[in-house]
Amino acid sequence: MGYPLRVKMTEPEVQELLELHTEYGLRPRTPWGLVGQCLALACAEPLMPYAKTPDETARFYAEHGLETRKREVRVWAEFPRGDIDDWLDPEEFDLAYDWQWDSARTGETKEEIRRRYWRDEFPEESGWHEIAVHEEDGWCAVTIDHVMIAEAGQGLLPCPPVGRLRDLEASDRSRELLRALAAATRQVARALDDGAYGPDAEARMPPQCRWGEMSRADWVRIEEWNPWLNDMDEQDAVALAARLRAEAPDVPWRSEEGPWDTRPLTSRMYFDLLREGYRATGRKLDDGSQYRRGTFPDEDGRSWYLAFADGRDHGLLDLDPDDPEAFAGWLRGPGAAPDHAFEVLAGHGYSRCDLYPEVSGRGWRLRLSGPSGCHGGDLARMWAAMTDAGGAVVLDDADRVADVLDASDTVLVAPVIETDLYLHERNGRRYETVTHVYAPDDELAPSVAWEPVEVPERQL
């Protein structure tokens, strides 16, 4: 009995197709019919013909009673490793590798070396990949593992721009591989129609392709370390988690509740409190990639801000540090106080930490925020140090940070093709941490509560 999701296209062919995209930057603009064959994965009815005008597209949707002009289907398929010649035949191996040097060193024959390289390149008997097809308003695209490999539709030329012979060769080869992928999608489509997709995927799809959930404590126990503490001692982390739950109330933005300081707020006070926060995390001035020694004295909080913050201070560093009116005017001035000025631990959208001054009729306080999934230890130590230094500081999502410190929450296990490792919304829940299971026999796999395999619906 065969496996419905094991297609004829081989794993070396998939890797070659992905390499053509990454090495040459090709996103082959192929004839609609060829890309449209892959769209058969999504469509139970005959495919939409190539639409030359928006009116033709509109008529097609109206005739079929479609309410939207967009459809997308994602499936997993198994691609066998195949024979060694599916990777490189002897002549291609000669061109790709300097095997003679390896032979002189090890005494192996060319064929022995070829087989060893092949097994090193493809150690598993097969590889699983996600195929997705997207169609909208006469435009169609095909992706593998989130990598766009082909598109066709209105306004696109039937072939990519070329300027070199090897570009032409790469384009021709990509079409051959795309034909193999189209055949693979037709096989998966049959499995969807026959109801065989779900049982086969549930029985054989490896953990690195699946979604699940596990306790952070299990992850830490199995891996024997906790990367989310930012090099913090585990006992200190547990103690600090208890302190957060006791002393760091959940205070919404602009709420009158919580701690307030009635002293005039200056930029020096802001920077000096921030310096204590940096020190508590174990950071040192010379560690800062943006530190410019001599700009300010080493004990000046502005030196620490220069070392570790985003760097776009928007005039904050130019203020008189002891003048509360200057700081207040900068905060409320037109176009002043942009977000980046308060990005005290630089990062991208979901790994940055901010320290915002919050001012009201009751006084001022500093609001510390950031992702506990990658800065749990940093956030907790900065909050404690600035609070102990006499600052009125609130920590956003303090309970969530505490959960990370004592490993009392859960982490999301995602397919390895998902790259957002910190924040993720899934099934109505927000997960601070996303992790992966890389191999079928991974130790983590038995501890995971796996979600049922998603079986996509065939669409018109």
C-alpha positions in Angstrom: 0.0 0.0 0.0 1.4 3.4 -1.0 1.5 6.6 0.9 -0.9 9.2 -0.6 1.3 12.2 0.4 4.6 10.7 -0.9 5.0 12.4 -4.3 7.2 11.5 -7.2 9.2 14.8 -7.2 12.4 14.2 -5.2 13.9 16.1 -2.3 17.0 17.1 -4.4 14.7 18.6 -7.0 12.9 20.6 -4.3 16.2 21.9 -3.0 17.3 22.8 -6.5 14.1 24.7 -7.1 14.6 26.7 -3.8 18.2 27.3 -4.7 17.3 28.7 -8.1 15.2 31.2 -6.3 17.7 32.2 -3.6 20.9 32.1 -5.8 19.5 33.7 -8.9 16.8 35.8 -7.4 14.4 34.2 -9.9 10.7 34.3 -9.3 9.8 32.6 -12.6 7.0 34.3 -14.4 5.6 31.3 -16.2 2.7 30.9 -18.5 -0.6 30.9 -16.7 -1.4 27.3 -17.7 1.8 25.9 -16.0 1.3 27.8 -12.7 -2.4 27.2 -13.0 -1.7 23.4 -12.9 -0.4 23.9 -9.3 -3.6 25.8 -8.5 -5.5 22.5 -9.1 -4.6 21.9 -5.5 -7.1 24.5 -4.4 -9.8 24.1 -7.0 -12.3 21.3 -7.3 -13.7 22.9 -10.5 -12.0 23.8 -13.8 -9.4 26.5 -13.4 -10.0 30.1 -14.3 -8.6 30.8 -17.7 -5.9 33.5 -18.0 -7.8 36.7 -17.5 -6.6 39.5 -19.8 -8.9 42.2 -18.3 -10.5 42.8 -14.9 -13.9 42.5 -16.5 -13.1 38.9 -17.6 -12.1 38.1 -14.0 -15.2 39.7 -12.6 -17.4 37.6 -15.0 -15.7 34.4 -14.0 -16.4 35.1 -10.3 -20.0 36.1 -11.0 -20.7 33.0 -13.1 -19.5 30.8 -10.2 -21.2 32.7 -7.5 -17.9 33.6 -5.7 -18.2 36.2 -3.0 -14.5 36.9 -2.7 -11.7 37.0 -5.3 -9.1 35.3 -3.2 -8.3 31.7 -2.4 -5.3 30.0 -0.7 -4.6 26.4 0.2 -1.6 25.1 2.2 -0.7 21.4 2.3 2.3 19.3 3.3 3.8 16.6 1.1 6.6 14.1 1.4 9.4 14.2 -1.2 11.6 11.1 -1.3 15.4 11.3 -1.4 15.4 9.2 -4.5 18.4 7.6 -6.1 21.9 9.1 -6.0 21.6 10.2 -9.7 18.6 12.3 -8.7 21.1 14.4 -6.9 24.2 14.5 -9.1 25.2 12.0 -11.8 29.0 11.3 -12.0 29.6 14.0 -14.6 27.7 16.6 -12.6 29.6 15.6 -9.5 32.9 16.2 -11.3 31.8 19.8 -12.0 30.4 20.5 -8.6 33.1 19.0 -6.3 36.9 18.8 -6.1 36.7 15.2 -5.0 40.3 14.4 -6.0 41.7 16.2 -3.0 39.4 14.3 -0.7 40.3 11.0 -2.4 44.0 11.7 -1.9 43.4 12.4 1.8 41.1 9.5 2.6 41.9 6.9 0.0 38.2 6.6 -1.1 37.2 6.1 -4.7 35.2 8.8 -6.5 32.0 6.7 -6.2 32.5 6.2 -2.5 33.0 9.9 -2.0 29.9 10.7 -4.2 27.8 8.4 -2.0 29.1 9.9 1.2 28.5 13.4 0.1 25.0 12.4 -1.0 24.1 10.9 2.4 25.6 13.9 4.1 23.5 16.2 2.0 20.3 14.2 2.4 20.6 12.0 5.6 16.9 11.3 5.8 15.0 9.0 3.4 12.6 11.8 2.6 11.8 15.5 3.3 8.5 17.2 4.1 7.6 20.6 2.7 4.7 22.9 2.7 3.2 23.8 -0.7 0.9 26.8 -0.9 -1.0 28.2 -3.8 -2.5 31.6 -3.9 -4.9 33.1 -6.4 -6.5 36.5 -6.5 -8.0 38.6 -9.3 -6.3 36.8 -12.1 -2.9 36.5 -10.3 -1.5 33.1 -9.1 1.6 32.3 -7.1 3.2 29.1 -5.8 5.4 28.9 -2.7 7.4 26.2 -1.0 8.1 26.7 2.7 7.0 30.4 2.4 9.5 31.0 -0.5 7.8 32.3 -3.6 9.0 30.2 -6.5 6.6 31.1 -9.4 3.9 33.6 -10.3 1.7 34.3 -13.3 -1.1 36.7 -14.0 -2.2 40.0 -15.4 0.6 42.4 -16.3 3.4 39.8 -15.8 5.7 38.8 -18.6 5.8 35.1 -19.5 9.5 34.9 -18.5 11.9 36.6 -16.1 14.2 39.3 -17.3 17.5 37.8 -18.4 20.9 39.2 -19.2 23.2 36.1 -19.0 23.1 32.7 -20.6 23.0 31.0 -17.2 19.9 33.0 -16.3 18.2 31.5 -19.4 19.4 28.0 -18.3 18.2 28.6 -14.8 14.8 29.8 -16.0 14.4 26.7 -18.3 15.4 24.4 -15.4 13.0 26.1 -13.1 10.1 25.4 -15.5 11.1 21.7 -15.6 11.0 21.6 -11.8 7.8 23.4 -11.7 6.2 20.8 -13.9 7.3 18.2 -11.4 5.8 20.3 -8.6 2.5 20.6 -10.6 2.3 16.8 -10.8 2.9 16.6 -7.0 0.1 19.1 -6.3 -2.3 17.0 -8.4 -1.4 13.9 -6.4 -2.0 15.8 -3.1 -5.3 17.1 -4.6 -6.4 13.5 -5.2 -5.6 12.7 -1.6 -7.8 15.6 -0.5 -10.6 14.4 -2.7 -10.3 10.8 -1.5 -10.2 11.7 2.2 -6.7 10.2 2.5 -4.8 13.4 3.2 -5.7 13.7 6.9 -5.1 10.0 8.0 -1.7 9.8 6.1 -0.5 13.2 7.5 -1.7 12.4 11.0 0.1 9.0 10.9 3.4 10.0 9.3 4.0 13.7 9.2 7.1 14.4 11.4 7.1 16.8 14.4 9.1 19.5 12.6 6.0 20.0 10.4 3.4 20.3 13.2 1.9 22.7 15.6 1.6 21.9 19.3 2.0 23.1 22.9 4.2 22.1 25.8 5.0 23.4 29.2 8.0 25.7 29.5 9.1 23.6 32.5 9.2 20.4 30.4 11.3 22.2 27.8 13.8 23.5 30.4 13.9 20.1 32.1 14.7 18.2 28.8 17.1 20.8 27.4 18.7 21.4 30.8 18.9 25.1 30.4 16.6 28.1 30.3 17.6 30.5 27.5 14.8 33.0 28.4 16.5 34.0 31.7 19.2 36.1 29.8 22.0 34.4 31.8 20.2 34.9 35.1 20.6 32.3 37.9 17.6 30.0 38.2 17.1 30.5 41.9 17.3 34.3 41.5 14.8 34.1 38.7 12.3 32.2 40.8 12.7 34.7 43.7 12.3 37.6 41.3 9.1 36.0 39.8 7.6 35.9 43.3 8.5 39.6 43.8 6.9 40.6 40.5 3.7 38.9 41.4 3.6 40.6 44.8 4.9 44.1 44.0 4.4 44.7 40.2 0.6 45.2 39.7 -0.9 45.3 36.3 -1.4 49.0 35.6 -3.0 49.9 32.3 -1.6 52.8 30.3 -2.9 56.2 31.5 -4.4 54.6 34.6 -4.4 56.7 37.7 -3.5 53.6 39.8 0.0 52.5 40.6 3.2 54.3 41.7 3.8 57.9 40.9 6.7 60.3 41.6 5.9 63.9 42.4 9.5 65.2 42.0 10.3 67.3 38.9 11.4 64.9 36.2 14.6 65.6 34.4 16.4 63.8 31.6 19.2 63.1 34.0 16.8 61.2 36.4 15.6 59.2 33.4 19.1 58.3 32.3 20.4 57.5 35.8 17.6 55.1 36.5 18.1 53.5 33.1 21.8 53.1 33.9 20.9 51.1 37.0 18.7 48.9 34.9 21.4 48.2 32.4 23.9 47.3 35.2 21.4 44.9 36.8 21.3 42.9 33.6 25.1 42.4 33.6 25.8 44.8 30.8 29.0 46.8 30.7 29.7 49.9 28.8 32.3 48.4 26.5 29.8 45.7 25.5 27.6 48.3 23.8 28.0 48.3 20.0 27.1 52.0 19.8 29.1 53.2 22.7 31.3 56.3 22.0 33.7 56.7 24.8 34.3 60.3 25.9 31.0 61.7 24.7 29.8 61.7 28.3 31.5 60.5 31.6 31.2 56.8 32.1 29.0 57.2 35.2 26.6 59.5 33.2 23.4 57.5 32.3 23.6 59.0 28.8 26.8 57.0 28.1 24.8 53.8 28.9 21.9 55.0 26.8 24.3 55.5 23.9 25.7 52.0 24.3 22.5 50.0 24.3 19.5 52.0 23.1 18.3 52.3 19.5 20.4 55.4 18.9 17.8 57.7 17.5 17.4 60.0 20.5 15.6 62.8 18.5 17.3 65.6 20.5 16.9 63.9 24.0 20.6 63.9 24.5 20.9 67.6 23.7 18.6 68.8 26.5 19.9 70.4 29.6 19.9 67.2 31.8 19.0 69.1 35.0 16.2 71.3 33.6 12.8 69.7 34.2 11.1 72.3 32.0 13.3 71.4 29.1 12.4 67.7 29.4 8.7 68.4 29.9 8.7 70.7 26.8 10.5 68.0 24.7 8.0 65.4 25.8 4.9 67.5 24.8 6.4 69.5 22.0 5.1 69.2 18.4 6.4 66.0 16.8 8.6 65.4 19.8 9.4 62.2 21.8 9.2 59.6 19.0 9.0 56.0 20.0 12.6 55.2 19.0 13.9 57.7 21.6 12.6 55.4 24.3 13.8 52.1 22.7 16.3 51.3 25.5 17.2 47.8 24.3 17.4 48.0 20.5 15.8 45.3 18.4 13.3 44.7 15.6 9.5 44.9 16.0 9.0 42.1 18.5 12.4 42.1 20.4 12.8 45.7 21.4 12.3 47.0 25.0 11.0 50.4 25.7 11.0 52.7 28.7 8.4 55.4 28.3 7.9 58.4 30.7 4.2 58.6 31.6 3.1 62.0 32.9 -0.2 63.0 34.6 -1.6 65.4 37.2 -0.4 62.9 39.8 3.2 63.1 38.8 5.3 60.8 36.6 6.4 57.2 36.3 8.4 55.1 33.8 6.7 52.3 31.9 9.0 49.4 31.0 7.7 47.0 28.3 9.1 44.4 26.0 8.7 40.7 25.0 9.2 38.4 27.9 9.8 35.5 25.4 13.3 36.9 24.6 13.9 39.5 27.4 12.2 38.0 30.5 15.3 38.1 32.6 16.3 41.6 31.4 12.9 43.1 32.0 12.6 41.7 35.5 16.1 42.8 36.6 15.7 46.3 35.1 12.4 46.8 36.8 13.8 45.7 40.2 16.9 47.8 39.9 15.1 51.0 38.9 12.5 50.4 41.6 15.2 49.9 44.2 16.9 53.0 43.1 13.8 55.0 44.0 12.1 55.2 40.6 8.4 54.9 40.1 8.4 52.1 37.5 5.7 49.9 36.2 6.3 46.7 34.1 3.8 45.8 31.4 2.6 42.2 31.5 4.5 41.6 34.8 2.6 38.3 35.4 3.7 37.1 32.0 7.3 37.9 32.7 7.0 36.1 36.0 5.6 33.0 34.2 8.7 33.0 32.0 11.1 33.4 35.0 9.8 30.4 36.9 8.8 28.4 33.8 5.1 28.2 34.8 3.6 28.9 31.4 3.5 27.1 28.0 5.4 27.5 24.8 4.1 27.0 21.3 5.7 24.4 19.1 5.7 25.4 15.5 6.8 23.9 12.2 10.4 24.7 11.5 9.5 26.9 8.5 7.9 29.4 10.9 10.6 32.0 11.8 8.8 34.2 14.3 10.3 32.8 17.5 8.9 35.2 20.1 5.3 36.3 19.7 2.5 34.4 18.0 -1.3 34.5 18.0 -2.9 31.1 17.5 -6.3 29.7 18.3 -7.2 32.8 20.2 -4.2 32.6 22.5 -1.0 34.7 22.6 2.2 32.8 23.1 5.3 34.6 24.3 7.7 31.9 23.0 7.8 29.7 20.0 10.1 26.7 19.7 10.7 23.9 17.2 11.1 20.2 17.2 13.7 19.4 14.5 13.8 15.6 14.2 11.2 12.8 14.4 13.0 11.2 17.4 13.6 14.5 19.2 13.3 14.2 23.0 10.8 17.1 23.1 8.3 15.4 20.9 6.7 13.1 23.5 6.1 16.1 25.8 4.2 18.0 23.3 0.4 18.1 23.0 0.1 18.0 19.2 -2.8 19.8 17.4 -4.7 17.7 14.9 -3.3 18.0 11.4 -5.1 20.8 9.5 -6.9 19.4 6.4 -7.6 22.2 4.0 -10.9 22.4 2.2 -10.9 22.3 -1.6 -12.1 25.6 -3.0 -13.8 26.6 -6.2 
